[in-house]
Amino acid sequence: MNRSALAVLIFSAFFIALNAPRAAAQTVTAVVTSAGQPAFSISVVFVAANTIKPLTEATTNDAGQAILNLSNIIKSHEQVQAQITVRECKDGKTVVYVLQQGATLPPQDQKCANNDDCKCKDRDGGYFTLSDGDTLDVAITPQAIDVHVRHTASPGSAAPASQTVAPNAFAPIFLLRGFGGVTLINGNAPSAAGFDAAVLFPLGHLVHLGFASGFQWSDSSVVSMAGGSGGSGPSTFINTSVGFKSGNFGGRLGLAAAGWELGLNAGVTVDGSSITQNEGACNTGGSAGTGCIVTSTTKMYGAIVGPYAGPYVSRSIFHHVAVFAEGDFRHQKDGHLFNNNSGSLVGGVVLSFGRE
């Protein structure tokens, strides 16, 4: 073969190679939101198992999208099992890790491991199956990491164009609260304290609805007074004091956004009442308890059932920890000794468990 023929052959092969159809790159698109808004400049890292280049990284754009090129990791129509983990650091840096089964989560930066100013917290989003062309939706809120995978069907497949996979969509959140404050009753403000627990189920990314129950203790306070005032002569008096140990049973509705939560508690309260009735006399005009003598004391115990309702607001301060303030209203009626509307103003700490 002469040189001219060889040159023509090489040129032809080069031209054919340039124009040969190329296999499309295998990609997974991540869409990241934070508190319901697109998350800009968030690193999305795919950590592969048993490859020379284990890390593939992309950064979200203004729309919160990042495209991971996984051509060297997964093949067309191949599926991989992956765990989603979100690393949030106190210095504001957030990384979404997609860990292929068998891969190890990269360690935190050593300069942050022992530095509280930039220390990081890893939050688990669950395990999912990914394949070429899928879209990975990651919604980050203070209460949870919500992950959905939209699978794209291959050409000619009878499967629908996409389907959403959300194994953690209805996973509950468990809340435990401890609180203290005052009860407002008949112009008095005795101290109050208690705790409650709730199981809430997400309705989307922002709304939570569920059941709540708890215990509240209120110190004894005067709820009614009769006699013992006016005039200069002798007089008699009767006053009634009541303390409550209440069990609250009902529901809770919460709306969470940007680290805040506004909500409402409502239900039935079962009050175990400790009733003290004092009778006595005053030699001169006065009020019961001021220059008067108690001649008899009667103690009674009973149970009162009535409604309660009240709004609350909470603010997340750490992962799984929040503070809250709440005011509630309840109607308490014994039937013959007292009939009162009371309220409580309390504040405390919330601990959350369960779904990340």
Summary of the structure (lengths in Angstrom):
residues: 356
radius of gyration: 33.1
end to end distance: 70.4
largest distance: 140.2
contacts: 1097
relative contact order: 0.12
helix: 6%
strand: 63%
